[in-house]
Amino acid sequence: MNPLRKRRTVAALALVAACGLTLSACGGKQEAKESAKKADGSVTCDFTQAQYTIATGNSTGVYYVMGGGIANLINDNSGGKVKATAAETGASVQNIQQLGTKQFDIAFSLADTAADAVNGKGAFEGQKQDIQSLGRIYANYTQVVVRKDAGIKSVADMKGKTISTGSPKSGTEVIATRLIEAAGLNIDSDLNAQRLDLGKTVDSMKDGSIDGFVWSGGLPTPALTDLFTSKKDEVEFLDITPLLPKLKKVNDVYDQGTIPADTYGLASDVKTVVVPNVLVVRGDFADNNACAITKLIMEKKSDLAKVHPAANEFDPKTATKTGPIELNAGSKQALEDLSGK
């Protein structure tokens, strides 16, 4: 054998040996994903060693509370194999962007934002994201609140007003922009849009420096409970459902829902627009851990409901409805097993 061929053979054998010892030498997570499957191709649904950071949202919102609960649930039930932590973020758009750059491993997102991501639209124009879903979880309610003395009875009345449209790169900002456009307004020129996080938004409503805001979150959202407790006679919800037909033309995930009066001690129920939330991961997320996590949060949703009642909405029968976001194979198996399919 000539010297060059001999060197190549030795190098090839060394690579094969390395592959047998460590997954990271030969494609890392992609091979880990394959090794987690049984001979028949099904997922083991057992936890394997990993560290995950969960991207949530504003500290005064439901994502943050629920994300912390899920992290604790994983830590307490994975036999020490998975270490999970939850991080405060600006929410949906930022979460998916930083999922792609591997700053996070699991992320909360509104379904409309996640749909934009896989289709390369909206904030992800021309940049399709390689993400999958662990499942649909609970619904976000579009909560549009205004000061009673601001003279705002519809989104169109926001013209010339100061309105908080949510944190930059959040799902709230996405739907706020679409609502305003559906009402025939330009968010940049027809109103004074303030891109505030929820905590600053509520503080600004209390001191009268803004006229209203858009917030997309679960029920109840702690910061809104605070606002309606302290300023109940000065603020009110808007019924935005007349804009639903135009919103559905943008994305069919939008639907009509109701904020029950007792959520915030209101005089009556409020009709609004709802959009599902999904948990998303990168396309290379290990199927077996996806299966184990999905099974865990569905089977122990009563524990999560103690953290926040929105977890009561978790249902394996509806959790598979994540289109156009592909459902992770492990999560699909877990949800089908739980729903008896």
Secondary structure as a PSIPRED ss2 file (coil, helix, strand):
# PSIPRED VFORMAT (PSIPRED V4.0)

   1 M C   1.000  0.000  0.000
   2 N C   1.000  0.000  0.000
   3 P H   0.000  1.000  0.000
   4 L H   0.000  1.000  0.000
   5 R H   0.000  1.000  0.000
   6 K H   0.000  1.000  0.000
   7 R H   0.000  1.000  0.000
   8 R H   0.000  1.000  0.000
   9 T H   0.000  1.000  0.000
  10 V H   0.000  1.000  0.000
  11 A H   0.000  1.000  0.000
  12 A H   0.000  1.000  0.000
  13 L H   0.000  1.000  0.000
  14 A H   0.000  1.000  0.000
  15 L H   0.000  1.000  0.000
  16 V H   0.000  1.000  0.000
  17 A H   0.000  1.000  0.000
  18 A H   0.000  1.000  0.000
  19 C H   0.000  1.000  0.000
  20 G H   0.000  1.000  0.000
  21 L H   0.000  1.000  0.000
  22 T C   1.000  0.000  0.000
  23 L H   0.000  1.000  0.000
  24 S H   0.000  1.000  0.000
  25 A H   0.000  1.000  0.000
  26 C H   0.000  1.000  0.000
  27 G C   1.000  0.000  0.000
  28 G C   1.000  0.000  0.000
  29 K H   0.000  1.000  0.000
  30 Q H   0.000  1.000  0.000
  31 E H   0.000  1.000  0.000
  32 A H   0.000  1.000  0.000
  33 K H   0.000  1.000  0.000
  34 E H   0.000  1.000  0.000
  35 S H   0.000  1.000  0.000
  36 A C   1.000  0.000  0.000
  37 K E   0.000  0.000  1.000
  38 K C   1.000  0.000  0.000
  39 A C   1.000  0.000  0.000
  40 D C   1.000  0.000  0.000
  41 G C   1.000  0.000  0.000
  42 S C   1.000  0.000  0.000
  43 V E   0.000  0.000  1.000
  44 T C   1.000  0.000  0.000
  45 C C   1.000  0.000  0.000
  46 D C   1.000  0.000  0.000
  47 F C   1.000  0.000  0.000
  48 T C   1.000  0.000  0.000
  49 Q C   1.000  0.000  0.000
  50 A E   0.000  0.000  1.000
  51 Q E   0.000  0.000  1.000
  52 Y E   0.000  0.000  1.000
  53 T E   0.000  0.000  1.000
  54 I E   0.000  0.000  1.000
  55 A E   0.000  0.000  1.000
  56 T C   1.000  0.000  0.000
  57 G C   1.000  0.000  0.000
  58 N C   1.000  0.000  0.000
  59 S C   1.000  0.000  0.000
  60 T C   1.000  0.000  0.000
  61 G C   1.000  0.000  0.000
  62 V H   0.000  1.000  0.000
  63 Y H   0.000  1.000  0.000
  64 Y H   0.000  1.000  0.000
  65 V H   0.000  1.000  0.000
  66 M H   0.000  1.000  0.000
  67 G H   0.000  1.000  0.000
  68 G H   0.000  1.000  0.000
  69 G H   0.000  1.000  0.000
  70 I H   0.000  1.000  0.000
  71 A H   0.000  1.000  0.000
  72 N H   0.000  1.000  0.000
  73 L H   0.000  1.000  0.000
  74 I H   0.000  1.000  0.000
  75 N H   0.000  1.000  0.000
  76 D H   0.000  1.000  0.000
  77 N H   0.000  1.000  0.000
  78 S C   1.000  0.000  0.000
  79 G C   1.000  0.000  0.000
  80 G C   1.000  0.000  0.000
  81 K C   1.000  0.000  0.000
  82 V E   0.000  0.000  1.000
  83 K E   0.000  0.000  1.000
  84 A E   0.000  0.000  1.000
  85 T E   0.000  0.000  1.000
  86 A E   0.000  0.000  1.000
  87 A E   0.000  0.000  1.000
  88 E C   1.000  0.000  0.000
  89 T C   1.000  0.000  0.000
  90 G C   1.000  0.000  0.000
  91 A C   1.000  0.000  0.000
  92 S H   0.000  1.000  0.000
  93 V H   0.000  1.000  0.000
  94 Q H   0.000  1.000  0.000
  95 N H   0.000  1.000  0.000
  96 I H   0.000  1.000  0.000
  97 Q H   0.000  1.000  0.000
  98 Q H   0.000  1.000  0.000
  99 L H   0.000  1.000  0.000
 100 G H   0.000  1.000  0.000
 101 T C   1.000  0.000  0.000
 102 K C   1.000  0.000  0.000
 103 Q C   1.000  0.000  0.000
 104 F C   1.000  0.000  0.000
 105 D C   1.000  0.000  0.000
 106 I E   0.000  0.000  1.000
 107 A E   0.000  0.000  1.000
 108 F E   0.000  0.000  1.000
 109 S E   0.000  0.000  1.000
 110 L E   0.000  0.000  1.000
 111 A H   0.000  1.000  0.000
 112 D H   0.000  1.000  0.000
 113 T H   0.000  1.000  0.000
 114 A H   0.000  1.000  0.000
 115 A H   0.000  1.000  0.000
 116 D H   0.000  1.000  0.000
 117 A H   0.000  1.000  0.000
 118 V H   0.000  1.000  0.000
 119 N H   0.000  1.000  0.000
 120 G C   1.000  0.000  0.000
 121 K C   1.000  0.000  0.000
 122 G H   0.000  1.000  0.000
 123 A H   0.000  1.000  0.000
 124 F H   0.000  1.000  0.000
 125 E C   1.000  0.000  0.000
 126 G C   1.000  0.000  0.000
 127 Q C   1.000  0.000  0.000
 128 K C   1.000  0.000  0.000
 129 Q C   1.000  0.000  0.000
 130 D C   1.000  0.000  0.000
 131 I E   0.000  0.000  1.000
 132 Q E   0.000  0.000  1.000
 133 S E   0.000  0.000  1.000
 134 L E   0.000  0.000  1.000
 135 G E   0.000  0.000  1.000
 136 R E   0.000  0.000  1.000
 137 I E   0.000  0.000  1.000
 138 Y E   0.000  0.000  1.000
 139 A E   0.000  0.000  1.000
 140 N E   0.000  0.000  1.000
 141 Y E   0.000  0.000  1.000
 142 T E   0.000  0.000  1.000
 143 Q E   0.000  0.000  1.000
 144 V E   0.000  0.000  1.000
 145 V E   0.000  0.000  1.000
 146 V E   0.000  0.000  1.000
 147 R E   0.000  0.000  1.000
 148 K H   0.000  1.000  0.000
 149 D H   0.000  1.000  0.000
 150 A H   0.000  1.000  0.000
 151 G C   1.000  0.000  0.000
 152 I C   1.000  0.000  0.000
 153 K C   1.000  0.000  0.000
 154 S C   1.000  0.000  0.000
 155 V H   0.000  1.000  0.000
 156 A H   0.000  1.000  0.000
 157 D H   0.000  1.000  0.000
 158 M H   0.000  1.000  0.000
 159 K C   1.000  0.000  0.000
 160 G C   1.000  0.000  0.000
 161 K C   1.000  0.000  0.000
 162 T E   0.000  0.000  1.000
 163 I E   0.000  0.000  1.000
 164 S E   0.000  0.000  1.000
 165 T C   1.000  0.000  0.000
 166 G C   1.000  0.000  0.000
 167 S C   1.000  0.000  0.000
 168 P C   1.000  0.000  0.000
 169 K C   1.000  0.000  0.000
 170 S C   1.000  0.000  0.000
 171 G H   0.000  1.000  0.000
 172 T H   0.000  1.000  0.000
 173 E H   0.000  1.000  0.000
 174 V H   0.000  1.000  0.000
 175 I H   0.000  1.000  0.000
 176 A H   0.000  1.000  0.000
 177 T H   0.000  1.000  0.000
 178 R H   0.000  1.000  0.000
 179 L H   0.000  1.000  0.000
 180 I H   0.000  1.000  0.000
 181 E H   0.000  1.000  0.000
 182 A H   0.000  1.000  0.000
 183 A C   1.000  0.000  0.000
 184 G C   1.000  0.000  0.000
 185 L C   1.000  0.000  0.000
 186 N C   1.000  0.000  0.000
 187 I C   1.000  0.000  0.000
 188 D C   1.000  0.000  0.000
 189 S C   1.000  0.000  0.000
 190 D C   1.000  0.000  0.000
 191 L C   1.000  0.000  0.000
 192 N E   0.000  0.000  1.000
 193 A E   0.000  0.000  1.000
 194 Q E   0.000  0.000  1.000
 195 R C   1.000  0.000  0.000
 196 L C   1.000  0.000  0.000
 197 D C   1.000  0.000  0.000
 198 L H   0.000  1.000  0.000
 199 G H   0.000  1.000  0.000
 200 K H   0.000  1.000  0.000
 201 T H   0.000  1.000  0.000
 202 V H   0.000  1.000  0.000
 203 D H   0.000  1.000  0.000
 204 S H   0.000  1.000  0.000
 205 M H   0.000  1.000  0.000
 206 K H   0.000  1.000  0.000
 207 D H   0.000  1.000  0.000
 208 G C   1.000  0.000  0.000
 209 S C   1.000  0.000  0.000
 210 I C   1.000  0.000  0.000
 211 D C   1.000  0.000  0.000
 212 G E   0.000  0.000  1.000
 213 F E   0.000  0.000  1.000
 214 V E   0.000  0.000  1.000
 215 W E   0.000  0.000  1.000
 216 S E   0.000  0.000  1.000
 217 G E   0.000  0.000  1.000
 218 G C   1.000  0.000  0.000
 219 L C   1.000  0.000  0.000
 220 P C   1.000  0.000  0.000
 221 T C   1.000  0.000  0.000
 222 P H   0.000  1.000  0.000
 223 A H   0.000  1.000  0.000
 224 L H   0.000  1.000  0.000
 225 T H   0.000  1.000  0.000
 226 D H   0.000  1.000  0.000
 227 L H   0.000  1.000  0.000
 228 F H   0.000  1.000  0.000
 229 T H   0.000  1.000  0.000
 230 S H   0.000  1.000  0.000
 231 K C   1.000  0.000  0.000
 232 K C   1.000  0.000  0.000
 233 D C   1.000  0.000  0.000
 234 E C   1.000  0.000  0.000
 235 V E   0.000  0.000  1.000
 236 E E   0.000  0.000  1.000
 237 F E   0.000  0.000  1.000
 238 L C   1.000  0.000  0.000
 239 D C   1.000  0.000  0.000
 240 I C   1.000  0.000  0.000
 241 T H   0.000  1.000  0.000
 242 P H   0.000  1.000  0.000
 243 L H   0.000  1.000  0.000
 244 L H   0.000  1.000  0.000
 245 P H   0.000  1.000  0.000
 246 K H   0.000  1.000  0.000
 247 L H   0.000  1.000  0.000
 248 K H   0.000  1.000  0.000
 249 K H   0.000  1.000  0.000
 250 V H   0.000  1.000  0.000
 251 N C   1.000  0.000  0.000
 252 D C   1.000  0.000  0.000
 253 V C   1.000  0.000  0.000
 254 Y C   1.000  0.000  0.000
 255 D E   0.000  0.000  1.000
 256 Q E   0.000  0.000  1.000
 257 G E   0.000  0.000  1.000
 258 T E   0.000  0.000  1.000
 259 I E   0.000  0.000  1.000
 260 P C   1.000  0.000  0.000
 261 A H   0.000  1.000  0.000
 262 D H   0.000  1.000  0.000
 263 T H   0.000  1.000  0.000
 264 Y C   1.000  0.000  0.000
 265 G C   1.000  0.000  0.000
 266 L C   1.000  0.000  0.000
 267 A C   1.000  0.000  0.000
 268 S C   1.000  0.000  0.000
 269 D C   1.000  0.000  0.000
 270 V E   0.000  0.000  1.000
 271 K E   0.000  0.000  1.000
 272 T E   0.000  0.000  1.000
 273 V E   0.000  0.000  1.000
 274 V E   0.000  0.000  1.000
 275 V E   0.000  0.000  1.000
 276 P E   0.000  0.000  1.000
 277 N E   0.000  0.000  1.000
 278 V E   0.000  0.000  1.000
 279 L E   0.000  0.000  1.000
 280 V E   0.000  0.000  1.000
 281 V E   0.000  0.000  1.000
 282 R E   0.000  0.000  1.000
 283 G C   1.000  0.000  0.000
 284 D C   1.000  0.000  0.000
 285 F C   1.000  0.000  0.000
 286 A C   1.000  0.000  0.000
 287 D H   0.000  1.000  0.000
 288 N H   0.000  1.000  0.000
 289 N H   0.000  1.000  0.000
 290 A H   0.000  1.000  0.000
 291 C H   0.000  1.000  0.000
 292 A H   0.000  1.000  0.000
 293 I H   0.000  1.000  0.000
 294 T H   0.000  1.000  0.000
 295 K H   0.000  1.000  0.000
 296 L H   0.000  1.000  0.000
 297 I H   0.000  1.000  0.000
 298 M H   0.000  1.000  0.000
 299 E H   0.000  1.000  0.000
 300 K C   1.000  0.000  0.000
 301 K H   0.000  1.000  0.000
 302 S H   0.000  1.000  0.000
 303 D H   0.000  1.000  0.000
 304 L H   0.000  1.000  0.000
 305 A H   0.000  1.000  0.000
 306 K H   0.000  1.000  0.000
 307 V H   0.000  1.000  0.000
 308 H C   1.000  0.000  0.000
 309 P H   0.000  1.000  0.000
 310 A H   0.000  1.000  0.000
 311 A H   0.000  1.000  0.000
 312 N H   0.000  1.000  0.000
 313 E H   0.000  1.000  0.000
 314 F C   1.000  0.000  0.000
 315 D C   1.000  0.000  0.000
 316 P H   0.000  1.000  0.000
 317 K H   0.000  1.000  0.000
 318 T H   0.000  1.000  0.000
 319 A H   0.000  1.000  0.000
 320 T C   1.000  0.000  0.000
 321 K C   1.000  0.000  0.000
 322 T C   1.000  0.000  0.000
 323 G C   1.000  0.000  0.000
 324 P C   1.000  0.000  0.000
 325 I C   1.000  0.000  0.000
 326 E C   1.000  0.000  0.000
 327 L E   0.000  0.000  1.000
 328 N C   1.000  0.000  0.000
 329 A H   0.000  1.000  0.000
 330 G H   0.000  1.000  0.000
 331 S H   0.000  1.000  0.000
 332 K H   0.000  1.000  0.000
 333 Q H   0.000  1.000  0.000
 334 A H   0.000  1.000  0.000
 335 L H   0.000  1.000  0.000
 336 E H   0.000  1.000  0.000
 337 D H   0.000  1.000  0.000
 338 L H   0.000  1.000  0.000
 339 S C   1.000  0.000  0.000
 340 G C   1.000  0.000  0.000
 341 K C   1.000  0.000  0.000
